[in-house]
């Protein structure tokens, strides 16, 4: 016969209470009822769990083994019940999410309506900083950061990884030609970052290595600005797949030098403070966003 959680709960309560009568009072049962429950458990297992005298009660060796497992089983069941209970509760309150404008526009905004329908109690506040922002100073609960992380005081959750594409508009290529090698990029107008030097290291294999340091002819602090400049035919840019995928599919931007690409993928993380009181709101948003990505 199989054991039941009620049997284990009664057994643990007897041990923790120190006597059958004390356990009965705690469980709201009669002493004889608790005694019968213990006897049924011993019959199921075919062993004695307790040695009882008029003055004391001691665990047998088998009882000690069962006690350890019973505590773990009951704790696991309680944790599972709490998790399900928390999932039934609709989180509510303010949640401030910060991200660079390209990620916000292309990866967050398109899904806001669905998120709000799922979690109407959460008041989203969306901000865009193209530079790394201090979470406390900007009253930010979650920051989406692209590239390497350095702040160990933050909890980081990987969301996705995005390839980078070197690309230009068909109009630009018609006027200036298509480069066949990374070295030929020096003959073109290059679009790069003004305040983010890592963004000017393009993942292209060439004679000197696997990254090409470019000097922009036209620079901007925002990747979305560079995207718009590329669409306007102002030069060649290196931008993330998440913000250019639709442009490539529609033919508005043309990938270049694919045969020289290293396959590098830019890591994207969500960061937040470990000791946050907003854990439920944060987990709801991050689980939702990760599914969309």
C-alpha positions in Angstrom: 0.0 0.0 0.0 1.2 3.5 -0.8 1.9 6.1 1.8 -0.1 9.3 1.8 1.1 12.8 2.7 -1.4 12.9 5.6 0.5 9.8 7.1 3.8 11.6 6.8 2.4 14.8 8.2 1.1 13.0 11.2 4.4 11.1 11.7 6.4 14.4 11.6 4.0 16.2 13.9 4.3 13.4 16.5 8.1 13.7 16.4 8.1 17.5 16.6 5.4 17.6 19.3 7.2 15.0 21.5 4.1 12.9 22.3 1.0 11.5 20.8 -1.3 13.7 23.0 0.5 16.9 22.0 0.4 15.9 18.3 -3.3 15.1 18.6 -3.9 18.6 20.0 -1.9 20.2 17.3 -3.7 18.2 14.5 -7.2 18.6 16.1 -7.6 14.8 16.4 -7.9 12.3 19.2 -4.9 10.6 20.7 -6.2 7.3 19.7 -6.7 8.5 16.1 -3.1 9.6 15.9 -2.0 6.3 17.3 -4.0 4.4 14.7 -2.5 6.6 11.9 1.0 5.7 13.1 0.1 2.0 13.3 -1.3 2.1 9.7 2.0 3.8 8.5 4.1 1.1 10.2 1.9 -1.6 8.6 2.3 -0.1 5.2 6.1 0.0 5.5 6.4 -3.3 7.4 8.7 -1.7 10.1 8.5 -0.2 13.5 9.1 3.6 13.4 9.0 4.4 17.1 9.7 2.6 20.4 7.2 3.8 23.0 7.2 3.5 26.7 5.1 5.2 29.3 7.7 7.9 29.7 9.3 8.4 26.3 9.2 7.8 22.7 12.3 7.2 20.5 12.8 6.8 16.8 14.0 3.5 15.4 16.7 3.5 12.8 14.0 3.1 10.1 12.0 5.9 11.7 15.0 8.3 11.5 15.5 7.5 7.8 11.8 8.1 7.1 11.8 11.3 9.1 14.5 12.9 6.9 12.6 11.9 3.7 9.3 12.9 5.1 10.5 16.4 6.0 11.9 16.8 2.5 8.7 15.6 0.8 6.5 17.8 2.9 8.7 20.8 2.3 8.7 20.2 -1.4 4.9 19.9 -1.5 4.6 23.1 0.5 6.9 24.9 -2.0 4.9 23.6 -4.9 1.7 24.8 -3.4 3.1 28.2 -2.7 4.4 28.5 -6.2 1.0 27.7 -7.7 -0.8 30.0 -5.3 1.5 32.9 -6.2 0.9 32.2 -9.9 -2.8 32.5 -9.3 -2.3 35.9 -7.8 -2.3 38.8 -10.4 0.8 41.0 -9.7 0.1 44.7 -9.6 1.9 48.0 -9.2 4.5 50.1 -11.1 7.2 48.4 -13.1 9.8 50.6 -14.8 11.7 49.0 -17.7 14.6 50.7 -19.3 16.2 49.8 -22.6 18.2 51.3 -25.5 15.8 52.8 -27.9 16.3 50.2 -30.7 15.5 47.3 -28.3 12.6 49.2 -26.8 11.1 50.0 -30.2 11.6 46.7 -31.9 11.4 44.1 -29.1 9.3 45.6 -26.3 6.7 48.1 -27.8 5.2 45.6 -30.2 4.2 43.3 -27.3 3.0 45.8 -24.8 -0.7 45.4 -25.6 -0.5 41.7 -25.0 1.4 42.1 -21.8 -1.1 44.6 -20.5 -4.0 42.3 -21.3 -2.4 39.5 -19.4 -1.3 41.6 -16.4 -3.7 44.6 -16.1 -2.6 45.3 -12.6 1.0 46.2 -13.7 1.5 49.8 -14.6 4.4 49.8 -17.1 6.7 52.7 -17.3 9.1 52.5 -20.3 12.2 54.6 -20.6 15.0 54.6 -23.1 18.7 55.2 -22.4 21.2 54.5 -25.1 23.9 54.6 -22.4 24.1 52.4 -19.3 21.8 53.9 -16.6 22.0 53.7 -12.9 19.0 51.7 -11.7 18.4 53.5 -8.4 19.1 57.0 -9.8 16.6 56.5 -12.6 14.0 54.5 -10.4 14.4 51.6 -12.8 13.3 48.1 -11.9 14.6 46.3 -14.9 17.2 47.4 -17.4 17.8 45.6 -20.7 21.5 45.7 -21.5 23.2 44.7 -24.7 26.8 43.5 -24.7 29.2 42.7 -21.9 28.1 43.2 -18.3 30.3 44.6 -15.6 28.2 45.4 -12.5 28.3 42.4 -10.1 25.8 44.0 -7.7 23.0 43.3 -10.2 21.3 40.1 -10.9 21.5 39.3 -14.7 19.2 37.1 -16.7 20.1 36.2 -20.3 17.3 36.9 -22.7 18.7 36.2 -26.1 21.7 36.7 -28.4 21.4 38.6 -31.6 23.6 38.3 -34.7 25.1 41.5 -36.2 24.8 42.4 -39.8 26.9 44.8 -42.0 24.3 46.4 -44.3 23.4 49.3 -46.5 20.4 50.4 -48.5 20.0 49.4 -52.2 20.1 53.1 -53.1 23.5 53.6 -51.4 24.9 50.4 -53.1 23.6 51.6 -56.5 25.4 54.9 -56.1 28.6 53.7 -54.5 29.0 50.0 -55.3 29.1 46.9 -53.2 32.3 46.1 -51.2 33.6 42.6 -51.7 36.2 42.6 -48.9 36.4 44.2 -45.4 39.4 46.2 -46.7 37.2 47.9 -49.3 35.0 49.4 -46.6 37.7 52.1 -46.3 36.4 53.5 -49.6 32.8 53.8 -48.3 30.9 56.1 -45.9 30.7 54.2 -42.6 28.0 54.8 -40.0 29.1 54.1 -36.4 28.6 54.9 -32.7 29.6 58.2 -31.1 29.8 57.1 -27.5 30.1 53.3 -27.8 33.4 52.2 -29.1 32.6 48.5 -28.9 30.0 49.2 -31.5 32.7 50.2 -33.9 34.4 46.8 -33.8 32.7 45.0 -36.6 32.8 41.1 -36.5 34.5 40.6 -39.9 37.4 38.3 -40.7 40.2 40.0 -42.5 44.0 39.8 -42.9 44.6 41.3 -39.4 42.1 39.4 -37.4 38.4 38.7 -36.7 37.3 42.2 -35.8 37.5 45.3 -37.9 38.0 48.6 -36.1 36.2 51.2 -38.2 36.3 55.0 -38.0 32.9 56.4 -38.7 32.3 59.1 -41.2 29.0 59.8 -39.6 28.3 58.8 -36.0 25.4 58.7 -33.6 24.8 57.6 -30.0 21.7 55.6 -30.8 21.5 52.4 -32.9 18.0 53.5 -34.1 19.5 56.7 -35.4 22.1 54.7 -37.3 19.4 52.4 -38.7 17.4 55.4 -40.0 20.6 56.9 -41.6 21.3 53.5 -43.3 17.7 53.4 -44.6 18.2 56.9 -45.9 21.2 55.8 -47.9 23.8 57.6 -45.9 26.3 54.8 -45.6 27.1 51.3 -44.4 26.3 50.3 -40.8 26.7 47.2 -38.5 23.5 46.7 -36.6 21.8 44.0 -34.6 19.4 41.5 -36.2 16.6 42.3 -33.8 16.3 45.8 -35.2 17.0 45.1 -38.9 15.4 41.7 -39.5 12.2 43.3 -41.0 14.2 45.7 -43.1 16.3 42.8 -44.6 13.2 40.8 -45.3 11.5 43.7 -47.1 14.7 44.6 -49.1 15.1 48.0 -47.4 18.6 47.0 -46.2 21.0 44.6 -47.9 23.4 42.4 -45.8 27.0 42.7 -47.0 30.2 40.6 -46.6 28.4 37.6 -45.2 31.3 35.4 -46.4 33.5 37.3 -43.9 31.2 37.2 -40.9 32.6 35.5 -37.8 29.2 34.4 -36.5 29.4 36.6 -33.4 26.2 37.1 -31.5 25.6 40.0 -29.2 24.4 39.0 -25.7 21.3 40.7 -24.3 20.6 40.5 -20.6 18.0 41.9 -18.2 19.5 43.2 -15.0 17.9 44.1 -11.7 18.9 44.3 -8.0 19.0 41.0 -6.2 17.2 42.2 -3.1 14.2 43.6 -5.0 10.7 43.6 -3.5 9.3 43.4 -7.0 10.2 39.8 -7.7 6.7 38.8 -9.0 6.3 41.7 -11.3 9.8 41.3 -12.7 9.5 37.5 -13.2 6.2 38.0 -15.1 7.7 40.6 -17.4 10.9 38.7 -18.1 9.2 35.3 -18.7 6.8 37.1 -21.1 9.6 38.9 -22.9 11.8 35.8 -23.2 8.9 33.9 -24.8 8.5 36.7 -27.4 12.3 36.8 -28.1 
